[in-house]
Amino acid sequence: MKFRKLLSYKLDNDSTLEYSTTVKGMGRVQINGETVSEKIGIRTEIHSFDYNNSSYVLSLSPLFSLYTLGYRFELIRDDVQLFLCGEKKTNDSKALMGSIFLGFSIVMIIYIVYKLVT
């Protein structure tokens, strides 16, 4: 499997944390080239791992808003947020995604009914 690096972050002790993923959805977190977590995520990935007597959580989720479409990264060490890339997670993004799906579904139903009638 070929991994593609999406994130690189320098920790306090000059270690480098990297997140990379494959086309099939396998996510991998490495610190100084050593794999500390590997998971397959469909929508949201949460990687929890311990390093240098600290507990880390790296979460990745899709970012949907009126202005952007991408990913949201958040790194937490011992319950303290180190960084946030993207917007803070809110229910607005879920509402937008639901509205888009509902609108698409209504258009598809109208199209199918139109094709059946004509």
KAZIPE-V348509 format. One record per helix or strand. SS is the DSSP state (helix for helix, strand for strand). FROM is the first residue (numbers start at 0). LEN is the number of residues. Records with the same first field share a line. If there is no record, write none. Layout:
SS = FROM-LEN  FROM-LEN
This chain:
strand = 3-7  15-6  25-6  33-7  43-8  53-11  68-9  79-6
helix = 90-27
